[in-house]
Amino acid sequence: MPRKKLEEILSDEQIQEVFKLAESSDRDSDLLKALKMYFLEHKEQLELKGIFHEYLAWAVYHAILTRSN
């Protein structure tokens, strides 16, 4: 799967929402659930770009955890 920058997938507003989710989640499991729900709301838009919403949730989740450690 070719790598894409988040800016190529999400709008600036959506990226800000992802940051808000990351900041407001106290536990890692809450963050993953919130990301999955958020990206599910944008499922059709993501699929048009060739992105599976749940995969994106896991990828963003992993990136956030990696940067915070």
VEXLO-514647 format. One record per residue (C-alpha): residue number from 1; residue in three letters; x, y negated, z. Coordinates in nm, 3 decimals. Layout:
<pts>
- nr, rest, xx, yy, zz
- NUM, ala, X, Y, Z
...
</pts>
This chain:
<pts>
- nr, rest, xx, yy, zz
- 1, met, 0.000, 0.000, 0.000
- 2, pro, 0.149, -0.336, -0.097
- 3, arg, 0.213, -0.580, 0.185
- 4, lys, 0.012, -0.901, 0.199
- 5, lys, 0.041, -1.201, 0.423
- 6, leu, -0.254, -1.270, 0.646
- 7, glu, -0.293, -1.608, 0.476
- 8, glu, -0.363, -1.422, 0.151
- 9, ile, -0.642, -1.224, 0.314
- 10, leu, -0.812, -1.464, 0.555
- 11, ser, -0.901, -1.832, 0.545
- 12, asp, -0.737, -2.076, 0.786
- 13, glu, -1.060, -2.082, 0.987
- 14, gln, -1.066, -1.702, 1.011
- 15, ile, -0.704, -1.694, 1.122
- 16, gln, -0.787, -1.944, 1.397
- 17, glu, -1.072, -1.719, 1.508
- 18, val, -0.832, -1.424, 1.527
- 19, phe, -0.598, -1.633, 1.747
- 20, lys, -0.893, -1.722, 1.973
- 21, leu, -0.983, -1.355, 2.004
- 22, ala, -0.624, -1.271, 2.097
- 23, glu, -0.611, -1.543, 2.360
- 24, ser, -0.946, -1.456, 2.515
- 25, ser, -0.893, -1.080, 2.542
- 26, asp, -0.767, -0.973, 2.883
- 27, arg, -0.702, -0.611, 2.791
- 28, asp, -0.553, -0.454, 2.482
- 29, ser, -0.858, -0.234, 2.431
- 30, asp, -1.085, -0.541, 2.442
- 31, leu, -0.872, -0.709, 2.177
- 32, leu, -0.893, -0.413, 1.942
- 33, lys, -1.271, -0.391, 1.983
- 34, ala, -1.307, -0.765, 1.922
- 35, leu, -1.091, -0.748, 1.609
- 36, lys, -1.286, -0.452, 1.473
- 37, met, -1.616, -0.633, 1.528
- 38, tyr, -1.487, -0.958, 1.379
- 39, phe, -1.350, -0.795, 1.065
- 40, leu, -1.666, -0.587, 1.029
- 41, glu, -1.856, -0.917, 0.997
- 42, his, -1.632, -0.996, 0.697
- 43, lys, -1.632, -0.643, 0.554
- 44, glu, -1.762, -0.734, 0.208
- 45, gln, -1.519, -1.023, 0.164
- 46, leu, -1.228, -0.804, 0.271
- 47, glu, -1.329, -0.516, 0.045
- 48, leu, -1.337, -0.751, -0.253
- 49, lys, -0.970, -0.816, -0.178
- 50, gly, -0.898, -0.445, -0.148
- 51, ile, -0.869, -0.449, 0.233
- 52, phe, -1.042, -0.200, 0.460
- 53, his, -1.174, -0.396, 0.760
- 54, glu, -1.084, -0.140, 1.025
- 55, tyr, -0.731, -0.099, 0.890
- 56, leu, -0.686, -0.476, 0.908
- 57, ala, -0.804, -0.474, 1.270
- 58, trp, -0.542, -0.214, 1.360
- 59, ala, -0.268, -0.395, 1.166
- 60, val, -0.342, -0.731, 1.331
- 61, tyr, -0.372, -0.563, 1.671
- 62, his, -0.033, -0.398, 1.627
- 63, ala, 0.126, -0.726, 1.511
- 64, ile, -0.010, -0.913, 1.813
- 65, leu, 0.111, -0.648, 2.058
- 66, thr, 0.453, -0.631, 1.894
- 67, arg, 0.500, -1.008, 1.915
- 68, ser, 0.380, -1.033, 2.275
- 69, asn, 0.629, -0.772, 2.399
</pts>
